[in-house]
C-alpha cells in the first residue's frame, strides 16, 4: 500500500518549496513556490502529532544545519535527514535524532563516478539499517540517470533494476526525486514510478510532481502499492491548492 511521506525542505535556514531543476550554484537564485513563516520544528511537530513516519528533512545547500537540528529535536527518531551527509558526519546526525541519513553526492567523485568503497565505509560506520540511498534522477535517453550536487550534475549510474539490485544490500530504503518534474505540480513521472514498483524489493519513496489525489492514486496503481510518495508544493501546508494535508494524514490510516 502506498503511503504519504511528509517532507521538510530547507533553503537558507527556512522551510521552502523550490522547483527542483532551478537549484544552481551560479546564476540567479532558485524558483521558490513557497516560503513558510513557520519554523522547521513547527512542521515536525505536526508530522509527529499525526504519526506520519518515514518523512525526510532535506538541506538544500549551506546555512540549514540549525533548522535541521530543530526539526529532528521536535521529533527524535521520526524523520530522516539528507543534504551534505557523508561518512564523516552521518553518525552526528543520527545522534541529533534522525532515524536515517540520506546520501547521494558523497557516493560519487567530482566527475560523477560511483564510489562503492565510500558506500561500504559509510555502512561500516552506521549500519545499512540507518541508511537511505538517494537516487534522485533526470530523464535521459533510454531511462533515468542519477543526478548529484542538488540535481545539477549527472552521474554514471542509471536508475535501472540492476543498479537497485546492486545497492539494495547496503541500505534500508531508496529515495528518488524525479528532478525534471519536482516542484512543478504538473503530475508525476508515472513511467518512473512503474519502473520502481516493478522492482519493489525494499522500501522506495518517490517525489516529484504530485498535484492531486488522482496523482497519489496513480502512484499506488503504477507502483503496484510498493512505492510511497512525498508531496511538496501542491500541499496546502506549503501554500498549495491541490492536496489537503489532513486528507493525506487520513490516507495513511487506511491499514490501521
Buried (B, 14 or more C-beta within 10 A) or exposed (E): EBBBBBBBBBBBBBBBBBBBBBBEEEEEEBBBBBBBEEBBBBBBBBBBEBEBBBBBBBBBBEEBBEBBBBBBEBBEEBBBBBBBBBBEBBBEBBEBBBBBBBBBBBBBEEEBEBEEEBBEEBBEBBEBEBBBBBBBBBBEEEEBBBBBBBBBBBBEBBBBEEBBEEBBEBBBBBBBBBBBBBBBBEBBBBEBBBBBBEBBEBBBBBBBBBBBBEBBEBBBBBBBBBBBBBBBBBBBBBEBEBBBBEEBBEBBEEEE
